[in-house]
Amino acid sequence: QVHLAEFGGGSVQNGGSLRLSCVASGYTPGEDFCMGWYREAPGKLREGVALLGMEGAASYLESVQGRFTVSEDSTKHTLFLQMNNLSPEDTATYYCAALPPPCLLAHEADPTVVRSVLEANYGYWGHGTRVTVSS
């Protein structure tokens, strides 16, 4: 059973930065997962934000391109999301996920697809960390 725990959320002002971390545990040797960050804004469905492919290639939601950077430290089983130049539109609960391949690209992880993944209880999700950006 894979367990994911997110850290680093908080409140910042417009233009500020935050770095989220996701610590993963419980992997079975040989298991491969597609790691990524998703977010759920108040009153909206969850969507993909920054996703990694099996070879480590990153894809981003268009609205965060150039501001957010996803990375991982595979030796420590930790996924990061560096978020710069935050805006109030980035206010959301951010979730780390480990999904079985094939890996989605960010533009494929739209709210409808993510909802299907959640309803199918597919993969593993953290409990989320809240990010609030004030204007």
N, C-alpha and C positions, 0 to 999 in steps of 0.2 A: 504494500500500500504506500503510494507516494504521498508525502505530506509537503505542502508548500506554505511558507510563512512570509508575508510581505512586511517590510519596514520602510520608514522614511517619509511617510505622508505628513502633512501639516498645512499650516496656513501661511501664505505668502502674499505679497502685494504684486500688482501687475508689473511684469517685467522681471520678476524674481526667478530663482532657480531652486530646484529640489532634486535630490537623487534618491530613487527608490531602490530597494534591494529585495530580492526574493531568495530565500534559502530553501533548498530542496533536500529532502531526505527520504529514505525508504526505497531507493531504486534497487531493482534486481539487476545484477550484472548482465549486460547484453541487451537490456531494454533500451530502446531509443524513443525519445519523445521530441516533439516540436515545442520549443519553449517560446513564450511570448507574453506581452503585456496587453491587457484589454482594459477598457474603462466603461463605466456606467454613470452617465450624468443624471442629475435629478430629473425624473420624469421621462427619461429616455431609455432605450434598450442598450444592452452591452454591445460594444464594437471593438474590433481589433485596432490596436494603436501601433505597436512595434513588435514585429514577429521575426523569429529566426528560423531559417531553413536548416535541414540536417547538416549541411556543410558550413553553417554559420553565416550565410548571407542574410542580411537584414532587409526588411521591407517595412514601410511606414505609411500610416494614414496620411493622406495628402496634407491635411491641415497642420500636422506636426513635423512634416518634412523640413529638415534644416534646423529644427529647434530641439528635437528629442534624439537621443542616441541610445540604442540598446546594445548591451554587451554582456558577456558571461565569463565567469571564472570557473571553468569546468572542473578544476582540481578541488575547488571548494563548493561545487554544486550551487553556485550563486549566480543569479541573473540580476542585472542592473538596468535601470532606466534613468539616464541623465536628462533632466528636463530644464531647458533654458528659455528665457524670454516668455515666461508663462503669462497667459491671459485669462480673464474670467471664464472664457469659453472652455478652458481646460479643467474647470472645476468638476470633479467626479470622484467616484471610488475606483481605484485602480486595482486590477486583479492580475495576478500571475497565473499562468496556465501551462500545463504539460499535456499536450495532446498527442495521440498516436499519429504516426505518418499515414498518408502523405501530408506534408506541411502546407498550411494555407499561406498565401501572400496577404499582405495587409488589405489590399483592395478587394480580396475575396472574402475577408472576414467581416462582412457587413452585418448589421443587426439581425437580419433574418437568418443568416447562416449561423451566427453565434447562438441565437435562440434555439435553433434546431440541435446544436451541439449540447447546449445545457439541458434541453428536454430529454435528450437521449442519454444523459448522464455519461457523456463521452469524455474520457480523460480525467484530469485532476485540476482542481482550482484551489487557490488560496482563499482566505476570508476577506481579502481586500484591505486597502489602506486609503484613507480619505485625503484628497487634495483639494484645498479651497484657495482660490485666487481672488483677491479683492481688488476692486478698481480704484 
